[in-house]
């Protein structure tokens, strides 16, 4: 298996632009997680899905952030409009079961100018 | 919120030395996890601990779940250059909405000099 796949690996955009991050979880994993990593706050859970349904989005910073999982093999995290403080590394992870090991993707490094 | 205090923030050691890092919290947890993150990659699970007092090894790595359930430590014996990276502790907690999530420490950056 190729593991969790994220794209793009790097994204540089200007303030106010829409940004879409993509994730393909490991096949057969029912849980998908989106995390954000910054120097100041470390790794923080933004939202997670079970069988494509959002379960907990309490970590989503504000309405500018939205996430979808239209099917079992694809999820997106969208920021609209983006702001410089959104600059971070965004990770997607998936797990087979609720308490199972979470496998992380390589991350998307987002820079908002 | 529930915070994990991880220390030290960074360590510079010579190859062959042993390493120890820990995480503490004012909250009680039922699961402690230790991850390693290499540059440009996502975290990878090293060790999972599920019971207070549990001591678990994975090769040269040993981790313990504190008896109070509020802390955990990770030891690396006889360090080698490929141990370089950032080590994170994580613990499983229940959110206000009743779901569960992982909270992470800020990480310990390990540098090993050959």
Interface residues (C-beta under 8 A of the other chain):
Chain A: X4 X42 X43 X44 X45 X48 X55 X56 X58 X59 X91 X93 X98 X99 X101 X102 X104 X105 X106 X107
Chain B: X31 X40 X41 X42 X43 X44 X45 X48 X88 X90 X92 X95 X96 X97 X99 X100 X101 X102 X103 X104 X105 X106 X107
